Amino acid sequence: MKKEFDVIVFGATGFTGRLVAEYITSTYGASGEVIWAMAGRSASKLAQVRDLIGAPTELPLITVDATDAAALANLVARTKVVITTVGPYQLYGEDLVRACAAAGTDYVDLCGEPGWMAKMIPELEAPARASGARIVFSCGFDSIPFDLGVVYLQERAISRFAQPLSRVHGRVRVMKGAMSGGTLASALATIERIGREPELAKTMVNPFALTPGFKGPKQPEGESAKYDDWAKSWTGPFVMAIINTKNIHRTNALLGHIWGKDFVYDERMLTGDGENGEKRAKRLARSSRMQNILLGFAPTRFLLRKFALPKPGEGPDRAAREAGRYEVVFIGETAHGERLSATVKGDRDPGYGSTCKMITESALCLINDVDHTTTGGGVWTPGSALGSALVQRLEAKAGLTFSIEH
């Protein structure tokens, strides 16, 4: 059945949703290449966003609440794919993703909430397969540069060495830009859920939490300061490793364990060589431990919500977003000791400027570049569903570069 829209942006009145809508307008609006609409709770706020981003006055605006299951079912039936930026998804996302899975509508989000994803994957898999819906979580900074970075590196390793890399180090070399408010809100929601459901803590520390029925080898511990001989640098914990690592292992599983069932991956922040690098790594490790302790206290979470979380519709200005950037290096080794490394770079701040482009191009890649003969209905990762097709899109449109170092 022909759909009315290619894309509906759900949550367009929020800060990130507005950036997504602005990106579609500036990149695709005049060409008519993308037929799209904006959706949110308030008709007046949607109209304000439309005018603010310079979208045409005839752009369809759809008023719908994230808790109205019947209205969401009607919404998703009208489009090929839904882009949703309405998080935390464990609080506001279930009705929408269930509606997409039931209706056969493709879905992309910015989810970095592994506990919620572990819950939803087994629930959504069967209905999504039956309907043909392709559900793709984590299409922002968590986890596209990391998931696709490993896919990119492994494809070239297999081409060069005729075998995959059995171990890969993901190392954040540069990250300029603040954590998004949505990421912090999701972290707070997850911590409070752990307080109600203590068994969720096991999911959070399990690198194979998103690969139901499979448990691979022991993976490296990530909380202390360590020297990386491959990168010739000290390293400390990286805050997004807890979600990226799980998605990368799920990608390997969905690809039929093409990198081996003994594949090992760890992800950390580079702090430099020598004494100063060691000091920075140890400070980072101490800060990570202290942060985890403080977030366990309800007064800390209250203060963060009151003073640290951006208010609805707020975030860094254009100058700050354009001044941001990031660079991640991936170093891998085959079982025979052959080594290869690759770099992924982004030209905007990771949490907003780059993320709004990545999620948009993920949605368009899903409906334009990847057909159902290669990616059928089910719950996917960006790396397993979109792979090299998305790499090409991101390089052409979204300011990312993927390259082999040596």
N, C-alpha and C positions, 0 to 999 in steps of 0.2 A: 504494500500500500504506500502511495506517495505521501511523504511528510510535508507539512506546511513550512517547516524550518530546517535548516542544516544544524543550527546551534541555538540553544537557549542558555543564556548566562543567568544562573540562579544565584541570587545574593548580590545583584549589581549595585545596590545602594551602599554596601560595605566598602571599605577602602580598597581591598584587593580586588573585589568584584568590579569596582569602578575602573581600576587600572586595566583589567581584562577587557572591559567594554571599550575603553579608550584605545587599547591596542588594536582591537578588531576594527574600530572606526578608522584609525589612522593607516592601518596596513591593508585593509580589505574593503573599507566602506565604499569608496568611489567606484570600485571595479564591478561591484555586484557579484563578485565571486562567492561570497558567503551570504546566505539568507539567514538572518538571525533576529533574535528578540531578547529583551531583558526582562527578568522576573524578580519580584521582591514583594515585601509585605505592604509597601506604601506606594500608591499611584503617584502621589505628589512628589515623593522623593525620587522615584524612577524618572519622572519628567525633569526634575532638577539635574539629575545625572546626565540624562540625554542632552540637555542644553549645555551643560558644563563641558562635556567632551566633544561637542560639535557634531553630534550624530544628527541625521535627518529627522525632521519633525514627524515623518511618517513611520519611523522605527516602531515596531509593535512593543507595547509595554504590558506585561501580564502581572496582575496582582494575585499573589498566592502566599499562604503561610506555610512554613516548614512543618507544622503540626497537623495540617489538614490533609489527611491521606487521600480522600476522594478528589480534592482539587489537584493534588500532585499527580494522581493517576491520569487525570485529564490533561495536565500540563505535558507530561512526558510522552503521551501519545501523539503529540503534535510535532515532535522533533526527532532528528536522527541521533543527536547526542546532547547530553546535558553537561555543562560545566558548572560545578558548584564550588563556591568559596565560603559556604556557610558552615563554619565550625564553632566550637569543637564538634566533630562529627558524632562522637558518642552521645552528645546531648541533642543535636539538631539534625543528624543525617540519616537516621535509619529509615524513616518513611519514604524519603526520596529515593534512596538506593534500592529499596525493596520494590518501589513502583517501576523503576527502570528495569530491574531484573525480570519482573512479571510481564512487562510490555514489550520487551525486545529492544529497548532503547539503550544505546551506548551511553557510558557514564565515565567522567573523569573528575577527580578531586585533588585536594592538596593534603590528604590525610597523612599525618605522622604519628598516629595513635595505634601502636601495635596491639594493644590489648583489645581494642574495638575491632580491628581488622581480623585478629585471630578468632573472634566471636562470629564475625559476619561471613568469613570465607566459607565455612561449611554450610551455613544457612543459605547463602546466595548461589552456590555453585550449581546445584541441580536446576532451580528455576531459570537461571541465566543460560545454562546450556540448552534447556528446552525452548526458550524463547529466542535465543540467538543474541541476547544482550551481552555486550563486552564491557565488563566492569573493570576499570583500571584505577586503582588507588595510587596515591603518592606521586602526582605529576607536577610537583614543584621542585624547589631546591632539595627537599627531601621527597623523592630520592633520585631524580633524573640524572644529574651529573655523575653520581656514583654508580647507579645501576647501569646506565648506558656506557659509562667509562669502562666498567669491567667487561661489558659485552663487546665494545669496540676493541679493547686490548686482546681479549680472548680470540676474537675472529682473526685478528692479524697473527697471533701466536700460532693458531692452528694452520693458517696458510703458510707461515714461515717454517715452523718446526714439525708440522704434521701431527701435532699433539697439543692438548691444552696446557695452560699453566695450572699446576696443582695447588699453587699458593699465590695469593695476590695481597700486596700491601696497598691500601688506599691512604694517601697522605695529603692533608690539606696544607698547601704551601702558602696561600694568600686567601684571606677572607676579610673584605672591607665592606662593612654594612651591618646594621643592627639586626638582631633576631626579630622576626615578625611578631606582632601582637597575637596573631592566631597560633603561632607555635607555643608561645608562653601560656596562652589560655588553654590549649590542649594539654600541656604538661601539668598545669594546675588541676584540670579536670581528672586527669589520669591518677594523680597522687591521691585525690579525694576518693576516687573509686577504689583504689587499693586499700584505703582505710575501711571501706565497707566490704570489700571482697579481697581478703589477704592473699588468696591463692593467685590473684592476678600478678603478684610480685614475681612468681616463678615464670610466668609468660614474658615479663619484661626482660628478664636476664637470660632467656633461652634463645640462642641465635636461630634455632629452627622452629620458632613458634608459629611461623606462617607456612610451614610445610607439613601439614597434617599427615601422620603415618610414617614420617621419615625423620630420623635423627642421625646426623652426620658425626664426624670426628670432633673431638674437643677443640674449641676455638680459643685464640689467645685472649687473656685477660686484658681489659682496656682501661683500668682506672689509675694505674701508677705511671710514673715517669720511666721511660725506657729509651735506650739507644737503639737506633735502627741502622744496622750495618749496611743494608742495601741503599738507603737514602743518605747515609753519612750524616746523620742528624739525630739530635735528641727529639723525643716526641712526648706529647701529653695527651690526655683524653680529649676526644672530640664529641661535642654534645649530641650531634645527630647520628652518631654511630649506632645507637640503640635501635633506630628504625632502619637505617640504610643497610646494615648488615643482614637483617631479617629479610628485607626485600631482595637482596642479591642472592641469598640462598634459595629464596622462592623462585627467582628467575632461573637458576640452575635446575631446580626440580621441574619446573614447567617446560624447560627445554630438553627434558629427558636425561638430566644429569650429564649433559654434554661435556662439562668440565670435570666430571668424575664424582663419585659419591664420597670421595675423601677430600674434596675441595676445602681449602682453608682460606678465610678472608678476615683481615682486621683493618680497622680504620682509625686513624689518629691525626693529631695536629703536629706539624713540624715546628720546632722551636729553635733550631740552629745547632751548629756543632760547637764543641768546646765547652768551657766552664759556664759561659753565659747562657748557652743553649740548655745546659743541664739545669741551671737555676730557673730558667723560664719554664721548663718542663715540670719541675717539682712544684713551682708556684701554681701552674695550671692544674696539677693533680690535687694539690691541697684545696684549691678553689672549688674544684669539682666535688670533692668529698664534703666540703662545708656547705655548698649549695644543696646537695642532696639532704643533708641533715636539716638545714633551715627550712627547706620546702616541706618537710614533714610536720612542721608546726602550723597550726591553723592561723595564728596571728600574722605569721610571715606571709601566708597566702592572701590574707585579707589586705595587708599593706601593698602587696604586689598588684592586686586587682585595683586598689584605690589609686595608687600613684604611678605604677609602671606600665600597666596595660593601656594602649591607646584607646581613647574614647571612640565609639562607633563613627566610622567615616574619617578617622584621623590616621596619620602615618607620616613618614618622611617626605619632604617636599621633592620636587623634580630634581633640583640641583644635587641633593643628597643621594637620590636614587641613581643618578647618572654618574656620580663620583665613585660609587661602589664598584666592586669587582671581586672575582674569586678565581682561584687556580688550584686544581687538584691533580696530583701526580699518582699514577698507578704503576707499581713495579711488581712484576710477576716472574715466577720461575717454574719451569717444567720439572717433572720427576727426574729428568736426566741432567738438571742443572743449567739448562739454557735460560737466559734471562731477557726480558723485554719490558720496556716502560712506555707509558703514554701519558699525555697531559690533556685535561679538559679545562678550558677557560671560559668565563662568562664576563660580559662587558657592562653589567649593571649590578646594583646591590642584590645579594642573593634572595633576601626575604620578600622583596616586592618587585623591583624593576625587572629582574630576570625571571622570577617565578610567574609573573603575569603572562610573559611571552611563552614560557615553557608549557603551561597548562593549555593555552590557546592552541599552540601548534600540535600538542598531543591530541586534542579533540579533532582537529582538522586532518591530522595524519590518520587517525582511526577511521574516519569516514571516507577519506579520499585516496589513501595510499595503501591500506591494508584490507584486503577483502576477507570474507568469511571462510574462504577455502584454506587460508593460512592461519587465521585467528578466528576461531569459532566462538560461540557464546561461552561464558564462564568468567571467573574472577582472575584477572591478570595483573602482572607488573608491567611498567613501561618497557623494560628490557625484553621481556618475553613476548609481549603483544606487538610492539612497534619497532624495536631494534634499530637496524641500520637505516630504515626508512625515516625514522624520527631524527636520527643523527643528521641526515642530509637536510631535513627541514630546519632543524635548529641552527645549522651552519648557514643556511641560505637566508633565514628570516629572523632568527632570535638572538644573534650576537654571541653564540657559542662557537668554540673551535675545539676540534678533537685532532690530536696529532701524536705520531709516534716520536719519542725522544731518542731512543737507541735500543 
